[in-house]
């Protein structure tokens, strides 16, 4: 079993909308475009990103 880290860059306005509209946030997150610069993945290395 593994866990992969996936990240979506959002604007401050999008973050605020996501806080109040979970359905909208879910749609944004699931309509992933792998060619977009808004998405990145740390694959299985996410655990090494401890802050």
C-alpha positions, 0 to 999 in steps of 0.5 A: 500500500502506498500514498502519493502526494498531489498538489493543486495551486489555487489563488487566494480567491479559489481557496476562500471559495473552496472553504465555503463550497466543498462541492466546487472544490471537489470538482476542481480537484477531480477535473485534473489536467496533467498538462497544467502548471497548477498540478504537481505530484510528489509521488511517494516522496511526500513523507520526505517533505516534513517541515 
